[in-house]
Amino acid sequence: MVLGSVVGSRDNNFNLIRFIAAFSVIAFHSWAMVFGEHFFDGWLAAIGEHPGRLAVDVFFITSGFLVTHSLVARGDGLAFTVARVLRIYPGLIVCLAFCALVLGPLLSTLPARDYAADPVALAAYVWQNVQPFTLPMPYGALPGANILNGSLWSIPVEACCYVVLVSGWVIVRRARSMTAGNVAVLAFAAICLALAAHRFFLTAGFSLLWMFAVGGLLHACRDRIVLNKWAALGALAILLATIGHRAAFQAVLMVALPYIVMCAAYLPSGVVRHFNKIGDLSYGMYVYGYPMQLAVTVAVPGIGPVALMLLGGSASAALAGASWKLVEKPALRGKDQVAARLRRLWGSSAGVTAV
């Protein structure tokens, strides 16, 4: 099967893959919360990263591939940008409001009246966590409640990737004339790339930027890439054989994992495709997982990692389902209308300026 022959089809396993990746992040956090991140020192020595990071790698591969397809298919930088903003921020803002207004009062050491008496702190918590090009540390603070969200560190990285992608696309589209505007776009993209590389070097390195870029490259070369289950299994076998050799594992991972993900997305069929009827729960699982696990550890002192994974994962899945149906999907449904309104506003302001 040639990748280019199926790239436009919605009949794939991306929703399931991302759901598994989100649940894998929750599983990693469960063991890390109970035993501490040093529990995974053996993983770091053997493969160079902990299992939660492998799941985030999968997120960035699928994101690079799918958003590149979205940009190329639309052929419209403004519509693409609006779609990306509406995909990330409505669900994130509602999640942060849920943490501030629901979890906060329940977990705060302050009386409910004192907690609610500081609305500035509640607003600051939301604001610190939605800034697209900063890494909020320590993810904002709520009065008397330590509700961190350790999963949000990757969202600014992805925002930088989007900016670089759409900027590069604009430059390529206008490559015949390197105007001052194109130079400004190129400079902005370079700044965002440098910011991502510098700010996230210690936590993410360049690997997430690489995985996103390879996802986009797979889309660009889609008509030359053949998906084959035996080739994918061979790549997986080579990857597993390098465990214990950190540098070799990382080198193979950067090439093998993107191909394995594409094969997993399009080759398995049948009953596995029914998962698409549920919708895309992965983003909600990702943003709700950490705070819900924190809430579980407070509600059930001494809980073990398996129980924490199951309880936290179940609560996150329920909230993710509500988020998808009530917030994320409706927001995406209006993306074309928002883009059209912005385009009319831009045209109107340009006309006023010309006059």
N, C-alpha and C positions, 0 to 999 in steps of 0.2 A: 504494500500500500504506500503510495506517494503522499507525503504530508500535505502537499498543495491541493490534493483532490478532496480533502475533508476539512480543510482549515476553516471554511465558512459555515460548517454545519454545527448546529446546536446540540446534535445528538452525540454527546461525548461524555467523558467521565471527570471533567474538571471540577464540578461541584463536589463529587465524592472525594477526589484527591485532596482538595483544599479542606474539606471537612476532616479528613483523617489527619492532615497536617495540623489543623487547629487543635484537635483532640490530643495529638502528640505533644504540642506545646503545654497543654494542661497537664498531661501525664508527667512531663519533665518538671514542671513547677511543683507538682505534688510531692515528688521525692526531694526536690530542693528545699521546699518549705519545711518538711519533716526532718531531714537529715543535714541540710545545708548544701550549698553548691559544691563543697569539697567532696561530696559523695561521688561526683562525676570526674574527679581528677584522673581516674584511670582512662576514661573516654578521651580526655584532653591529651593525655600522653600517647594514646594509641592512634587517634585519628585527627587530632588537632582542634576539635570542637565538641561540644556536648550535644546530646540528641535533640534538644530543643532548637538549636541552631540549624540542624539538618532540616527540620520541618520548616523553618523560616526560609532556608534556601529554596525549598520547593515552592513556597509562596512567591518568591521573587522570580523564579523561572516561569511559572504560569502567568504571573502578572506581566512580565516582559513580553511574552508571546501574545497574550490576549489584548493588551492595551495597544501594542504595535498594530495588530490586526484592526482594532477599533479605529485607530488614527488613519491607517491607510484606506480602510473601507469608507470612512466618512469623508476623507479628503478635506477636512475642515478643522483647523487648529482651535478655533473658538468653541465649536461644538464638542470637540474632544476634551478641552479643558473644563467646560461646564459639566460634562459627564463624569469626569474624574472627581471634581469637587463634590458633586452630589452623591457619588458613590462612597466617599470617605466621611465627609463631615456631618451630614444629618444624623447618621447612626452613632458617630462618635460623640456628638454633642448630647444626644439623648442619653447615652451610656453615662457620660460624666454627670449629667443632671440627676440621673438615677443614683449614682454614687453619692452625690452631694445631698440630695433631698430624701433619699430612702435609706441607703446603707449608713450614711453619716450619722443621723440621729440614733439609729439602733446600736452603732458601735462606739459612739462617742462616750467619753468618760464624763462629759458635761450633762447637766439636766437638759431636756429637750428645749425648754424655754431659752436657756443661755446659748445653746447651739444655734437656734434660729435667730438669735439677736445679732448675729454677725454676718449679714448678707454679703458684705464686701469680701469676706474670706471665701464664701461659697462661689461667688462670681470669679474670684481670682483663681480658684481651683480649676474651674472650667477653662478659663482663658489660658492658663499656663500649659494645659494639656492639648490645646487645639492649635497652637502656633506651629505653622508648617515647616519652618526651617530652623527650628531650635530643638534641642533635646531637653525637655523639661526635667530638671533634677531638683528636688526629689519628687517630681510629678505633682507638684502642688500640695497644699496642706489644708486639712479641714479642722475646725475647732474641736480639739480633744479626740480626734480620730485619725489614725494613721492608715488611710486607705490609699496605698500606692497602686499603680497599675503597671507592673513590670513588663507588660507586653507592648506598651506604646512607644518604646524607643525606636522601633523599626519604621513607624509611620513617617517621621521626617525624612528618613533615608529614601523611602518610596516616593515622597513628594519631590525630592531632588531628582530622582530618576525620571519622573514625569516631565519635569521642566527641561531636563537635558534632551529627552526624546522629542518633545514637541518643538524645541528650539532647533535641534538638528534637522528635523523635518522641514521647518520653515526655511532654513538656510539652503537645504538641498533643492527645494522648490524654486528658490530665487537665486540659484548659484550663478546664473548668467550675468547678473549685475550685483556686485558686492557694494551695495549702497551703505550709507551711514546707518540706516535702520538695521540692515543685516549684520553689520559689525556689532551693533549694540546687542542684538539677539545672541550672537555668538559669544560676546563677552559675558552676558548674563548667564548663559549656559555653562561657560567655563567657571564662573564664580560659584554657581550651585554645585558643580561637580567637585571643585576644590573644597567647598564647605563640607560636603558629604564625606569626602575622603579624610579631611582633617578632623572633623568633629566626631566621627564614628570610627576612627581608626582603631582605637583600643578595644571597642566592643564588637564591631562588625568587620573591621578591616576593609579590604576591597572586594571581599568575596560576594557580598550581596549585590554590589554594583556590577560585578562580573556576571552573576547569575541572571540579573535583569537584562544585561546586554546580550547574553547568549540566547535568552528567550526571544529577544527582538531579532537576533541574527537568524535563529531557526525559522522565524516567519519570513524573513527576507530571502532565505534560501529554500523555501518550502517546496519548490518544484524539483529540487535536486536531492531531497532527503527521503529515503525509503524507510518506512517503519516495518520492522521485522521482529517478531517475538524472540526468535533465537538470538538475534544480534543483541537485543535488550538483555536477555538472560546471560549472554556472554559478557556484556559490559558489567552487569551486576556481579558476576562471578569474579571478574578481574578486580572490581572494587573491593569485594569482601576479602580477596586474597591479599590485599595491601594493608589490611587492618594490622596494626602493630608497627607499621612503617609510616610515621606521620606525614612526612614530606611526599611520599609516593601516593598515599591515600588522597591527600589534598589535590595533587596533580591529576589523578584519575577522576576524582569527584567532579572537578570543574568541567570535564568533557562528558563523562558517563552519565551523571545524574540528569542533565537536561534531556538527553536522548531517552533515558529510561522513563522520565516523566511524560514525554510526548507519546511514547508507545503505550504507557498505561492509560493515557487520556483517550486514545482512539482505537486501540486494538481490542480490548475486552468488550464484549457486547452482551446482549441478552438481558437477563434479569437485573444485572448490575446497573443498567441505564435507568431503571425505575427510580433511582435515587433523585434524579432530576425533578421529579414531581414535587419533592419537598421544597425545593428552592435552594438558594445559596446561603447556607447558614454559617459559612466559615468565618466571615468577618465579625458577625455577632459573637460567635464562640471565642474569637481571638480577643476582642476588646472586653467582653464580660468575664472571661475565664479567670483572670488573676484576682479581681476584686471579689468575685463570688467564692473563690477558694480561701481568700483571707477571711471572709465572713464565716465560712464553714469552720476554719480553725479556731475562731473565737467562740462559735456556738458549741463546738464539740472539742473541748480541750483533750490533748493526747491522741487525737485521731491518727490513724496510720495512713501511709501513702496511697494504698489501694482504695480505701474507703473515701479518702479525700478526692482522689481522681474521679471516682464514680459519682459522689455527691456533687462536687464542684462541676464536673462535666455535665451532669444531668441538669443542674440549675442553669448553667450557661447555655445549654442547648435549648431549654425552654425560653429563656430570654432572647436568644438568637432568633428563634422562630417568630416570636412576637415582633422583634426588631425588623426582620425581613419583610413581614407582611404589613406592618403598620407604619414603618418609617422608611426603610431602604428602598423597597420596591416602588412605593408611591413617589418617592423623591426622584428616582430614575425615570419614572413614567413622564415626568414633566421636564426632562432635560432639553428636549427640542424646543419647547415653548420658551424656556428661560434663555436659550441661545438666540432664538429669534428676537426676543425683546431686547437683549443686550445689543444685538446687531442694529436694531432700529434706533436705540438710544445713541449708539456710536455714530450712526448716520446723521441723526438729528444734531448732535453736538458738533459734528464736522461741518454741517451746513451752517450752523450759527457762527462758527469760527470763520468760515469762508465769507459770510456776509460782513 
